[in-house]
Amino acid sequence: QLEQGTIIMRVGVVALLLLRLAVVLVACWGARATKGPYTIQGNQVLDAQGNVHLFRGVCRPSLEYWPDGVGMNQADFNMMAQWGANIVRVSVSEAYWFKGGGNDRIWYTPSMYQRNVDKYIRMAKNA
């Protein structure tokens, strides 16, 4: 049984990882149309010039259940950008991030998985 401090620490680490990923992906597409930093005024998000910025997001699952993603490629991110998306949420796996994983054909170490996440962030930047 895990101690409360260990659970809190794991939750905190996962939250920081997800925040890092979200911030990087916001910067990827959000930076195309506007420049940060973003601020909040009332119920609106403003860019550095004071213009209202609307986040149009999509969710791209599969890294949470397969270390290499399923069908994730540059064309996938290009299509999201063509739809008008300026932010994407990519689900990630705590288990793959810290322990690795795979099946009997291929095994991903944590660093391999992290490189895959970085690769998809680069693809989002290029979309």
Disulfide bonds with the S-S distance in Angstrom:
none
